[in-house]
Amino acid sequence: MDEQRKYVEKLSAQMVEWDNQIDRLKDKAASATADSKSDYHQAIEALQRKRHEASERLQRVAVASDDEWEDLKVGTEQVLGEVRSILRDAVMKIK
């Protein structure tokens, strides 16, 4: 259970960081040109959807039994990778 708790704490901290990064993108979108605003909004919407999905998976991991959580971890890691990828692509595309 200790490993599971550490995993949940680590991912919870990652969620907070992603929220901060999304907020920074929103701030940049507010001062962006009309052409760039569309890119920002698309990236922000995609990030928010995936971040929400990751949050739901994290909640399931947090309450899972010892036997279940390892299986849930695999799917959660996939979603987390997708969030990282979308965020990286958004930052690179918008710069």
Number of C-alpha atoms within 10 A of each C-alpha: 11 8 9 18 13 11 16 18 14 11 18 15 12 13 18 11 12 18 15 12 16 20 13 12 19 17 12 15 19 14 10 15 10 10 8 16 17 13 15 23 15 12 21 21 12 16 23 16 12 19 21 14 16 23 18 13 18 24 13 16 22 17 13 16 12 13 8 12 18 14 12 16 18 11 13 22 15 12 18 22 14 16 22 16 13 17 20 11 12 19 14 9 12 15 6
